[in-house]
Amino acid sequence: MVWCLRVTILSLVISQGADGRGKPEVVSVVGRAGESAVLGCDLLPPAGRPPLHVIEWLRFGFLLPIFIQFGLYSPRIDPDYVGRVRLQKGASLQIEGLRAEDQGWYECRVLFLDQHSPEDDSANGSWVHLTVNSPPQFLETPPQVLEVQELEPVTLRCVARGSPQPQVTWKLRGQDLGQGQGQVQVRNGTLWIRQVERGSSGVYTCQASSSEGSASHATQLLVLGISEGTSPCLVPSSVAGPPVIVVPPKNSTVNASQDVSLACRAEAYPTNLTYSWFQDNINVFHISRLQPRVRILVDGSLRLQATQPDDAGRYTCVPSNGLQRPPSASAYLTVLYPAQVTAMPPETPLPVGMRGVIRCPVRANPPLLFVSWTKDGQALQLDKLPGWSQGPEGSLIIALGNEDALGEYSCTPYNSLGTAGPSPVTRVLLKAPPAFLERPKEEYFQEVGRELLIPCSAQGDPPPAISWAKVGRGLQGQAQVDSNSSLILRPLTKEANGRWECTASNAVARVATSTHVYVLGTSPHVVTNVSVVPLPKGANVSWEPGFDGGYLQRFSVWYTPLAKRPDRTHHDWVSLAVPVGAAYLLVPGLQPHTQYQFSVLAQNKLGSGPFSEIILSAPEGLPTTPAAPRLPPTEMPPPLSPPRGLVAVRTPRGVLLHWEPPELVPETLDGYVLEGRQGSQGWEVLDRAVAGTELQLLVPGLIKDVLYEFRLVALAGSYVSEPSNTANVSTSGLEVYPSRTQLPGLLPQPVLAGVVGGVCFLGVAVLVSILAACLTNRRRAARRRRKRLRQDAPLIFSPPGKSAPRRNTSVDENYEWDSEFPGDMELLETLHLGLTGLRPRPEAEPELDAKVPEEGSGLPTTAQAPGPEARCAALREEFLAFRRRRDATRARLPVYRQPVPHPEQATLL
């Protein structure tokens, strides 16, 4: 009644203050027991020196203020708050060492002595409510061991306090009793057993819980008058109960080389208790490293001296008095120690020409921070060794094993406690990694039931071990490896179909190669990656075909509702045939919002393969309210939906585009059209022939520091979809790009014009230079020819007056004459005509063996031919002179201006 009156008065005071001119605010402060809290008060002026004033802090329910301070005089403090309160930040009050009884209402008042208005004084106040949260604490508990006669009632009462108020629950042998049942009742934290029975004995645990924590108390109930062999109890003048652990061990953390104790205390009747301790289920006295350092005290505690890192683990206490199964309790011991190297090998082999690792075997608690390395006694500076780095566990990673890695290495690990010192030296040796001498072919085709031998051999230093394994699901029974490390599949079964991997490994490296085995003459393999896309009143089923077994395979889609019909005892599956070569099927006529099961079956001429996994899907329903407006034929939505989820990813080779196929495809998807643009420019077609089976495309040759936009259009028969979503990608900041773009439509026009102009100018300059050189050489050759003709008249080997297209070569059957270069003049003419693209025209000039009469000379038109020996000698001399002139001409000409061979050939018979 008094408390209600106080609350009413406080409410009136606050409401009156709120209606006044001061309008004080009510503030709530929350703190934890044992900690501190600050009750704010901002009644003093924020700046400048305040006028003469008195600060008072009042607590509701106290007659006098708990804190009063005037000027610089010592404050007057309530005895309950002495040593725990002080001013902070003006008039704010800080309370330290909070107690549960400190919770309540507090008022801050600042009385200005130079103000004479009573109204101002009454309005000068600020209310603060302090809430002190504290973990649960028991005020009343039952005894730890309680003896009760059979058939008698018993009451176990637990009372706890805390803020917020904790909730009390009861457990029996770890099971929550809730509100109780039968003979056991639980109400307001009190457990009541109407009549104690044999099964009532055991350990009852009272637990008080709140948001601030929990507390528990255990009571063992012993029932007197129960014979031995039943639940734990106490018989008059005799005891038949196992021990009860009243003080279990707790998790402990200790530094290395320090002593530690793990408590364990139990109670039992009789009291002839023996304690046993185990580390990870092994008796501590059976562990050689623990024997000289461990003791079990009389009270059951375990004493461990000079702890070591290996002492960490789970320790279990088992008290026993020889009756029934003894209880046990466990705790974990954590040992902290500096980082140390466990076992550094004296030699570390590295593979030649491959990535190698020099490991530093470390253990540390707290965790490892870093590892420093030395080579040949000198600190190793990784920033000066390209390709060398350090792994997260401190290992030294060498990108390429060579002679630079040879030497003696030592590592020193560190954690927050320091280091135990450097490791022993390990000497790095270069070893030959495994190298395949004979690799299996990429694919093997063999009929079922026959034998298949797949070779695989390798060499290395030390010699590698070779093993075979099937990728994915393993194969047992028929896979064998012969003495040459070849894989023998005998007999070959359908399960052997798939990818096989040959692995060669030694102490320095591990390499692998793979092959694919196709088993012919079997039924089809199961299809994979079955996907069902729900559609309005239908579903689109797609899959990835398995191996066909060497024969043409066909597919069928099977489906049925998930809920079977009431009048049927099994599901009615419906199958639809799939067109040959297709890996998808549109299933129509399904009920909207009904779960269906879908599976795909593959068949060939030898039989059926296994059914695929069952996929559940529910078709979508068509909207009926409001009804969709009927559009004119010209406004009907296209039946081909656009590609979905177009994404652009930057790579060093260009931009990689990913997308999903259209949801609605009326016919077979023919392909896609890729469009792109720069910034705000117009869209341009980049690729008109993207295959319909493709779901990604690499766009190379882009320009740096440009923003590109891409989109796709799907094509199916006569249908063209709407453009897909736009994928944006920027090439700013990338370093590696091809020098020549494959997208000329995306080049800026000024750059394209400059490139074309430069190429044209270079071509014109080269052409003019060639023509000038040809004209000069032709004139010089003409002068030389006229001079040669005036000096030596050629021999005549043909009848006078005839221009024989074929030479007389009846002198020597074994002499061949290649006349592809008739002379210097012919050589230059042929070169000039070849460069200008014209065919050489025969000139009215005599051949080398024709007689050319000079103008005005007295030589007759006919002359008697010399004998065969003279004609042969002259012909040889002429041929040798021609060869010398041809070789000299070729030596003077550059490689790219060598003359084109003349088709004519002459052979001396």
Buried (B, 14 or more C-beta within 10 A) or exposed (E): EEEEEEEEEBEEBBEEBEEBEBEBEEBEBEBBBEEEBBBBBBBBEEEEEBEEBBBBBBBBEEEEBBBBBBEEEEBEBBEEBEEBBBBBEBBBBBBBEBBEEBBBBBBBBBBBEEBEEEEBBBBBBBBBBBBBBBBBBBEEBBEEBBBBEBEEEBEBBBBBBBBEEBBBBBBBEEEEBEEBEEBBBBEEBBBBBEEBBEEBBBBBBBBBBBEBBBBBBBBBBBBBBBEEEBBBBBBEEEBBBBBBBBBBBEEBEBEBEEEBBBBBBBBBBEEEBEBBBBBEEEEBEEBEEBEEBBEBEEEBBBEBEEBBBEBBEEBBBBBBBEBBEBBBBBBBBBBBBBBBBEEBEEEBBBBBBBBBBBBBBBBBBEEBBEBBBBBEEEEBEEEEBEEBEBEEEBBBBBEBBEEEBBBEBBBBBBBEBEBBEBBEBBEBBBBBBBEBEEBBEEEBEBEBEEEBEBBBBBBBBEEBBBBBBBEEEEBEEBBEBEEEBBBBBEEBBBBBBBEBBBBBBBBBBEBEBBBBBBBBBBBBBBBEEBEBBBBEBBBBBBBEBBBBBBBEBBBBBBBBBEEEEEEEEEBEEEEBEBEEEEBBBBBEEBEEEEEBBBBBBBBBEBEEBBBBEBBEBBBBEEEEEEEEEEEEEEEEEEEBBBBBEBBBEBEEEBBBBEBEBBBBBBEEBBBBBBBBBBEEEEEBEBBEEBEBEEBEBEBBBBBEEBEBBBBBBBBBEEBBBBBBBBBEBEBEEBEEBEEEBEBEEBBEEEEEEEEEEEEEEEEEEEEEEBEEBBEEBBEEBBEBBEEEBEEEEBBBBBEEEEEEEEBBBEBBEEBEBBBBBBBBBBBBBBBBBBBEEEEEEEEEEBBBBBBEEEEEEEEEEEEEBBEEEEBBEBBBEBBEEBEEBBEEBBEEBEEEBEBEEBEEEBBBE
